[in-house]
Amino acid sequence: MKSMTGYGHSVYRSEDYSIECEIKGYNSRYLDIVHNISPALSPFEKQIDDEVKRVAARGRVELTMKLKVLRSRAVLSVDEGLVTAYKEAYERISKLALAEKPQLSDYTSIDGVITVDVSGSSDMYDEGVHNALSEALKSFAETKANDGRGTLQDLERLGNRFDSSLQEIKGNADRLESHFRTLLEDKYKELTGQAADNSAFMTELGAILVRYSINEEVSRLGVHIAEYRRLLSLDEPVGKKLDFLCQEMQRECNTIASKSQLVDINLLVVSMKDDIENIREQIRNIE
């Protein structure tokens, strides 16, 4: 089990440049990768996304990658023909308007006079991007795994507590039926003055007991808690599946609460619903 929250950081340095990579993970329903990458490294975005997806299945991942050039390999070129053309134009203007002679800055500020050739520059950063990203992702994955182990322990504890309450309810299910039977028999005797032993009454009593029986809900919750434990044992993202399972568990608990007339059972249901809410709070942090 892995958490969606995590942090990773690394720095790669060579004689020509350095690359700093920082990765932060936050909770989110889906995988959302947000980049803040130096423009010269933008050709690596797809490669970066593919590597991030290897360690993150869900969550908002903010990745910052900064490039610092220590020794540039860019080649500067001067368009001599363009400079000559501007020089001749300046001289003609100077003769007509008696203006001052042009300065060097007048030529260098003209678009196209100086061009920068950085062709193939992105390829030279391939090793740096790979190393910086790998180290940062390694740290990122380790923190996600560490946080996930803590969350797993909490989820196991909450599941055990939920199951303990369920077993108590299961032990009281027959007492709930007995309670309804006694209640209806006493009411019948109060209203008719006769013992409730005729077939018509017994038939109606059976129908009522079936309607208010919680055996089916208890049985389904037993199946759900077994599936809950199975999901916790898997080495894969299970956050969404656990969330859907909690919805079903919540529904069964609500049904038991609507049927029960015993305070002991109702108090146990309240505890189970609290466990479910705590479980759902925890699984918001996992993939």
N, C-alpha and C positions, 0 to 999 in steps of 0.2 A: 504494500500500500504506500502510495506517495502523496505528499501534500501538494497543493497548488502553489503554496508560498515557498520561496527559496531565494537564494542570492549567490552569485558567482562573479569573480573578478580576476583578471589576469592582465599582464603587460608583456608584450614581445618587443625586443630591441635588437636592431642590427646596426651596422655602420651607417646605413643610409636613412633609416626611418625607425619609428617606434609606433606600435599599435596598442591602445588600451581598450579592453573589452569589459563591459559591466552588464550583468543580467539580473533583473529583478522579476519575481513572480508574484502575482496576486490572484485572488479568487475571482472566477468568472464562470458563467455557464458553459461557454465554448472556448476553444483555443483562439486567442487573439494576439498576434505577434506585432508589436509596435517597434519601428526602427528609428534610431537617431544615429545615422552613419555618415561619416565624412564623404563628401561627393565623390572623391577619387575611388572610394570603395563600393560605390553603388552597384557595379557589375556583379558583386558577390552576394547580393541580397537573396537570390533564389537558393544558392548554396547554403547560406546562413539559415534560411527558413527550414530547409530540409534537415539540417543538423539539429535545430531546436526541436523539431517534431519527433526526433528520436528519443528525447528525454521528457517531453511534455505533451500530454494528451488533452489537457484542459487547462484553462486559466489565462489570464492576461500576462503576457511576457513582454517586458520592456527591455530592449537590447540597445545599448549605446556602444558604438565603436569609433574611437577617435584616432585619426592618423596625424602624426607629427613628423614632417620631413626634416631629417638632419643634414642630408647632403643631396641636393637636387641634381637630377640627371637631365633636366630639361635643356633643350637647345634653343637659343635665341637667334632669330634670323632678321636681317635688315633688308627691306625692299629698296635697293639703291636706286632703281629707276623711279620709284615714287618720290624718294627724297630729292632727286635731281629735278623732277618736274615741279615740285613745290619750291625748290630753290630758285628756279627760273621765274616762276610766278611771283615770288616775293621780290625778286630784283626788278621786275617790270612795275610792280606796284610801288616800289620804293622810288623809281624814277618819276612816276606820275604824281605821287603824293608826298614826295620828300620825307617818307617815313623812316624810322630807325631801321637798321639792319636786323634781320631776324636772329633770335637767340636759339641755342640748341634745344631748349625746352619747347620752342614752337614746333620743331620737327618731331620730337618724341611724343608729343601729345596727340599727334594725328593717328587716327585709326588705320591700321594696316601697315604702318611704317615698321613696327617691331612685332613679330609674331613668335609665339612660344610653341615649340614642337614637343608634345609629351606623348607621342604615339607609343603604344605598348606599355605605358606606365602602370596600368592596372595589373598586368602580369607580374611585375616585380614584387607586388604585395601578396602574392598567392601564399607563400610560405608563412608570412606573418599573420595573415587572416586565419589560416588553418590552425596555427599553433595557439594564437590568442583565444580563438573561439573554443578550441578543444579544452584548454585548461579552464576557461570560465564555465563551460558547460559541465565539466567534471565536478567543480565545486557546487554549481547550481543543483546538479542531480543529487549530490551527497546531502545537501541541506534539505531537499525535498524528501529524501528517504528518511532522514533523521526525524523530521517533523511528522512524517507519516507513521513511523513506529510509535510515537507518543499517542497519536490519534487512534491508532489501532487498539492500543491498550484501553483507552477510554471507551471505545465502541464495544469491546469485548466485555468490559465491566458493566456497561449499561444493558447489554443484551442479556447477561446473566441475571441482572436484577429484574429485568422485565420477565424473564422466564420463571424466576422464583415466584413472582406475583401471580403469573399465569397458573402455576401448579397449585397455588393456594385456592385460586378461583375454581380450578378443576375439582378440587377436593370438596368445595362447597356447592357444586352444581346440583347434587342430589338434595341437599338441604333447601335449596331454592325451590325445587319442585314440591318438596314436602311442605314448605311454607305456604305455597299457593293452594295446595290441596286442603290443608287445615283451615286456611282463611275462607275458602269457598264452602267447605262443609259446615263450618260454624255459621256462616252467613245464611246458608240454606236452612239450617235448623232454626235459626233465629226468626226467619221469615215464615216458615211453614210449621214449625213446632214438631217436625218429624226428622228422623235420621236420614242422612243423604245416602241412601243405598239402592235407589231405583235405577233402572238401566238408562233412562233418559238423562238423568243427572250425570251418571258416570260417563256417558257418551260425550256430553257437553264438557265435562271436566277434562276428559282426555284431549279434546280439541284445544281447550285453553292451555293445558300444560305443554302441548306441542308448540303452540304459538309463543309461549313464554320460555321455552327451554333454551338454554345457552350452550348446549352440547356442541352444536355445529360450529358456533363462533369460536369456542375453545379449541375444537379440533383444527379449524383453519389457522388459528393463531399458532398452534403447535407446528403446523407445516411452514408457516411464515418464519418462525424463529429458527427452524432448521435451515431454511434457505438463507436467512440472514447470516448464520454462522458459516455456511458454505461460501458465500460471497466474500466474507472477511478472510477466508483462507486462500483466495485466489491471488496470483501475482499479476494482476492486470487492473486497469481502471474500472472501478465498480461504483463510483459515486452516484451516477444517474440511476442505476439499477436499485441501489439502496434507497434512494429517495422515493422511487415508485413503490418499493416494498413497504416503506414506512406509511405511505398513503393508505395502502390496503390494511395494514395493522391498525392504523387510526380508525378506519371505518369499522372494523370488527369490534374494537373497544367501545366505540360509540353505540353500537347495537347492543352490546352486553349491558351498558349503562342504562339504555332505554328499557330493557326488559327486567332488570334486577330490582327487587324490592328489599334486598338485604343490605344493611349499612356496611357490613364487612366487605362484601363484594364491591360495592360502590367506591369504598375507600381504596381498594386495590386497583380498581380501574383508573382512579385519579392518579395513582402512583405510576401506572403503566403509561398513561397518556403523557405524564411529565417525562418519563424515560424516552418516549418517542420524540418529543420536542427537543430533548437534549441530544438525541442521536442525530436528528435532522440538522441541528446546529453544527455538530461535529463534521458531518459529511459534506457540508458546504465548503470545507477546507481541503477535501481530497479530490483526486482525479476520478 
